[in-house]
Amino acid sequence: MAQYARSPAVAVIRLRNPPVNTLSFAVLQALEDGLEKADADPSVKAVMICGENGKFSAGADIRGFSSPNRPVKSLAALVSLIESSKKPVVAAIEGIALGGGLEVALGCHYRVAHVKARMGLPEVTLGLLPGAEGTQRLPRLIGVPAALDMITTGKHIPATEALKLGLVDEVVEENTVEAAIRLANKVIGQPLGPRRLSLKPVPKLPDMEAFLSQARVRVKKQAQGCLAPELCFQAVRAATQMPFADGVRRERELFMVLLSSGQARALQYAFLAERAAQKWTTPGGASWSSATPQPVRSAAVIGLGTMGRGIVTSLVKANIPVVALEQDLEYLNTGRKAVMLLLEREAMKMEVGAQTLDFHNPARLQFTVDFDSLRDVDLVIEAVFENMALKKEIFHKLSRICKPGALLCTNTSALNIDEIASATSRPQQVIGTHFFSPAHVMRLLEIIYGRHTSPTAIATAVQLAKALKKVGVVVGNCFGFVGNRMMFPYVQQAVFLLEEGSRPEAVDRVLEDFGFKIGPFRMSDLAGLDVGWRSRQGQGLTGPSVPAGTPARQRQGQRYSPLPDLLCESGRFGQKTGKGWYQYEKAGGRTATPDPWLHSLLAQYRDTHGIEPRFIDQEEILERCLFSLINEGFAILAEGIASGPEHLDVIYINGYGWPKHKGGPMFYASTVGLPRVLAKLHKYSEAHPDVPGLQPSAFLKKLAAVGNPPIKEWMSYLSQQSSRL
Ligand SMILES: CC/C=C/CC(=O)SCCNC(=O)CCNC(=O)[C@H](O)C(C)(C)COP(=O)(O)OP(=O)(O)OC[C@H]1O[C@@H](n2cnc3c(N)ncnc32)[C@H](O)[C@@H]1OP(=O)(O)O
């Protein structure tokens, strides 16, 4: 767990706990034993601490926080022990020094980092604060503004920045361990007092109080309902107001508050869920462990609308050469200008000294209207608008033109992958890649396999997501896949609530207070109401294909609301037309204001349909919207469309603005309690028997009958026979 060696006057302690040298109880014990051994050996004059496999340490074991067998050994005590050593201790930081890992390095008297190393205190992203005296040592080392920034955002900083801040003493391009041993030998005999951070004063600012009060406002604003950033702030402020020992006590109190919080549990679950979702499996038995991806050395994007532009930008940023194709020169030129603008903006955002974006080189980015240019690419992403006939025509062409091994991806948010694949002679290479807008910003990539998609194709799409720095989540093929399928009943409830007496701004406020970045009506206005309108027309739910005599508020025996159709028929498509569920300052404007026109439309609508408006409280708004979404999630799991609740949660956090500190919809359901979710769905479905989305799914009923089993056990309650595939 930690290896002890000599070199010859320097004791070398190597942290060893693959893959990222987390600080388990055994690691901490071995580190302590190593320090004691070095202290007791008169021939040892200095100590060097490094990590196995080119990584210093990723800090405490996140899986251990919720475990009843949480290590009792105090990391803080060990950091103090390192600092109080009478022999100089040097940290050799390779790869990563994060969280408790960086706190160990802060206890050392000197720090040497490899140029590619990254350092940070990401505890805040796990709902915690650096609880091993990091909030007290870091401000003493690099000053309050920089420490506050690192601790309240959790960002990882590169070694070069760490050097500028004074966080490390030396940055090396070659062997870090050797450089650290050299430094250790050099400093033998030098006084250690000035190197002990607990003894240093916090550097003064001209007006610390003013700085802190402005910083607090900023931290609160960025926190968006999350508790940890505020408590991180309080811990750093304590460092400016108290002696070290009192600051440590305050840090400990604040840490304990966070450790037992629901937010910390949710954020730690979200971290692990993201890793779990990378381990994909399909009901057919394909899995991440056996499938091998194909290399993607070049790609093509078809269609340079909003989605295509973002996808091209993402590929260029990932250093993958791209051919961008449009149907004619006019569209091509418009698309080219837009892509160049996006890339220029991205280039400006890049760190000084980082690799530059090579987008002016035609070998890296080529614009064309010639399909033949796609002949040699390894992967094509079709991103034309949602029209099955058009997509099939394109895929037919691709299967004739592209080289045999090329992966054929379709960017669709709902269309049937199997039907698209049927237009090709190689359905095993066809896969859905559902990007989220803006595609160069949003982290989620929903990866949809069809009936014939090969494991290699899935593995290649997952690998592509990684290359694009996105979270790829593999799901099965059904209408709306996972994300949009769960979204339909949520938005449907929101509209039904308007029919019954609520207003868009009331519904949005409740869901935004819950933590969503934007509520369902502001979201629809942003996405464009015409998108759903076209889809409903295609499904025969509205428009001329609806049989005469169909009741306005019913389709196929189920409740239907024509309200969104009425808005579209009045030319209200949302932000782009300056009017939708809200009014905006102009077409394309972004400031939503409640619209009296809409309020009177709602009043008239209720009159026409004989609906007696009623006051709808926050609880009903929240429960009907969220529980119908969650209910659909259970149906998706039962059908084998996703292989676990973590997948659904990762999709919602990264693609739909679900508040991460609430862990995702399925985790949230587990915290509310499945019997309670079920009871509420029963109540609402009795009141609205014509709404199938409120009728509890069989899987939810099965789980609730057991009580409230832990989320990681849910899938074990699904019998093989109930899987759809
Ligand atoms: C009082 C004590 C308080 C202590 C506070 C702390 O130290 S809290 C922990 C702070 N550390 C972090 O938040 C680091 C979290 N990890 C990461 O950011 C990344 O994993 C990484 C270290 C930058 C590596 O990223 P990469 O993309 O290369 O790999 P993965 O993310 O897939 O990770 C590889 C496997 O390692 C597991 N893992 C990583 N960090 C931890 C951790 N701190 N605890 C437990 N496990 C960790 C990760 O889950 C992966 O494992 P799999 O089995 O493959 O899922």
The ligand as an SDF file (V2000), in Angstrom:
LIG
                    3D

 55 57  0  0  0  0  0  0  0  0999 V2000
  -10.8270   14.1850    5.4500 C   0  0  0  0  0  0  0  0  0  0  0  0
  -10.5660   13.4780    4.1880 C   0  0  0  0  0  0  0  0  0  0  0  0
  -11.0730   14.2150    3.0340 C   0  0  0  0  0  0  0  0  0  0  0  0
  -10.6250   13.9080    1.8350 C   0  0  0  0  0  0  0  0  0  0  0  0
  -11.2080   14.5530    0.7080 C   0  0  0  0  0  0  0  0  0  0  0  0
  -10.9130   13.8470   -0.5870 C   0  0  0  0  0  0  0  0  0  0  0  0
   -9.8180   13.5110   -0.9120 O   0  0  0  0  0  0  0  0  0  0  0  0
  -12.2680   13.5920   -1.5530 S   0  0  0  0  0  0  0  0  0  0  0  0
  -11.6370   12.9490   -3.0360 C   0  0  0  0  0  0  0  0  0  0  0  0
  -11.0940   14.0350   -3.8760 C   0  0  0  0  0  0  0  0  0  0  0  0
  -10.6510   13.5070   -5.1200 N   0  0  0  0  0  0  0  0  0  0  0  0
  -11.3670   13.5960   -6.2380 C   0  0  0  0  0  0  0  0  0  0  0  0
  -12.4330   14.1620   -6.2720 O   0  0  0  0  0  0  0  0  0  0  0  0
  -10.7760   12.9230   -7.4550 C   0  0  0  0  0  0  0  0  0  0  0  0
  -11.8370   12.2160   -8.2150 C   0  0  0  0  0  0  0  0  0  0  0  0
  -11.3070   11.5410   -9.3760 N   0  0  0  0  0  0  0  0  0  0  0  0
  -11.1460   12.1610  -10.5490 C   0  0  0  0  0  0  0  0  0  0  0  0
  -11.3300   13.3370  -10.7090 O   0  0  0  0  0  0  0  0  0  0  0  0
  -10.7220   11.2880  -11.6890 C   0  0  0  0  0  0  0  0  0  0  0  0
  -11.1420    9.9840  -11.4320 O   0  0  0  0  0  0  0  0  0  0  0  0
   -9.2030   11.2960  -11.9460 C   0  0  0  0  0  0  0  0  0  0  0  0
   -8.4310   10.9400  -10.6970 C   0  0  0  0  0  0  0  0  0  0  0  0
   -8.7820   12.6810  -12.4490 C   0  0  0  0  0  0  0  0  0  0  0  0
   -8.8570   10.2280  -13.0410 C   0  0  0  0  0  0  0  0  0  0  0  0
   -9.6640   10.4700  -14.1640 O   0  0  0  0  0  0  0  0  0  0  0  0
   -9.6610    9.4470  -15.3870 P   0  0  0  0  0  0  0  0  0  0  0  0
  -10.6180    9.9930  -16.3790 O   0  0  0  0  0  0  0  0  0  0  0  0
   -8.2840    9.1630  -15.7960 O   0  0  0  0  0  0  0  0  0  0  0  0
  -10.2190    8.0770  -14.8270 O   0  0  0  0  0  0  0  0  0  0  0  0
  -11.5800    7.7480  -14.0850 P   0  0  0  0  0  0  0  0  0  0  0  0
  -12.2700    8.9600  -13.6340 O   0  0  0  0  0  0  0  0  0  0  0  0
  -12.3490    6.7900  -14.9220 O   0  0  0  0  0  0  0  0  0  0  0  0
  -11.0370    7.0090  -12.7680 O   0  0  0  0  0  0  0  0  0  0  0  0
  -10.3590    5.7580  -12.8520 C   0  0  0  0  0  0  0  0  0  0  0  0
  -10.8750    4.8710  -11.7330 C   0  0  0  0  0  0  0  0  0  0  0  0
  -10.5030    5.4570  -10.4870 O   0  0  0  0  0  0  0  0  0  0  0  0
  -11.6300    5.6210   -9.6590 C   0  0  0  0  0  0  0  0  0  0  0  0
  -11.4100    6.8130   -8.8120 N   0  0  0  0  0  0  0  0  0  0  0  0
  -10.8550    7.9550   -9.1610 C   0  0  0  0  0  0  0  0  0  0  0  0
  -10.7730    8.7750   -8.1140 N   0  0  0  0  0  0  0  0  0  0  0  0
  -11.2820    8.1150   -7.0710 C   0  0  0  0  0  0  0  0  0  0  0  0
  -11.4760    8.4340   -5.7030 C   0  0  0  0  0  0  0  0  0  0  0  0
  -11.0590    9.5850   -5.1620 N   0  0  0  0  0  0  0  0  0  0  0  0
  -12.0530    7.5070   -4.9300 N   0  0  0  0  0  0  0  0  0  0  0  0
  -12.4350    6.2970   -5.4150 C   0  0  0  0  0  0  0  0  0  0  0  0
  -12.2730    5.9450   -6.7210 N   0  0  0  0  0  0  0  0  0  0  0  0
  -11.7080    6.8480   -7.5190 C   0  0  0  0  0  0  0  0  0  0  0  0
  -12.7680    5.7900  -10.6430 C   0  0  0  0  0  0  0  0  0  0  0  0
  -13.9990    5.5190  -10.0550 O   0  0  0  0  0  0  0  0  0  0  0  0
  -12.3840    4.7840  -11.6960 C   0  0  0  0  0  0  0  0  0  0  0  0
  -12.6990    3.5110  -11.1920 O   0  0  0  0  0  0  0  0  0  0  0  0
  -13.6430    2.5160  -11.9670 P   0  0  0  0  0  0  0  0  0  0  0  0
  -13.6760    1.2880  -11.1580 O   0  0  0  0  0  0  0  0  0  0  0  0
  -13.0330    2.3510  -13.3220 O   0  0  0  0  0  0  0  0  0  0  0  0
  -14.9570    3.1850  -12.0330 O   0  0  0  0  0  0  0  0  0  0  0  0
  1  2  1  0
  2  3  1  0
  3  4  2  0
  4  5  1  0
  5  6  1  0
  6  7  2  0
  6  8  1  0
  8  9  1  0
  9 10  1  0
 10 11  1  0
 11 12  1  0
 12 13  2  0
 12 14  1  0
 14 15  1  0
 15 16  1  0
 16 17  1  0
 17 18  2  0
 17 19  1  0
 19 20  1  0
 19 21  1  0
 21 22  1  0
 21 23  1  0
 21 24  1  0
 24 25  1  0
 25 26  1  0
 26 27  2  0
 26 28  1  0
 26 29  1  0
 29 30  1  0
 30 31  2  0
 30 32  1  0
 30 33  1  0
 33 34  1  0
 34 35  1  0
 35 36  1  0
 35 50  1  0
 36 37  1  0
 37 38  1  0
 37 48  1  0
 38 39  1  0
 38 47  1  0
 39 40  2  0
 40 41  1  0
 41 42  1  0
 41 47  2  0
 42 43  1  0
 42 44  2  0
 44 45  1  0
 45 46  2  0
 46 47  1  0
 48 49  1  0
 48 50  1  0
 50 51  1  0
 51 52  1  0
 52 53  2  0
 52 54  1  0
 52 55  1  0
M  END
$$$$
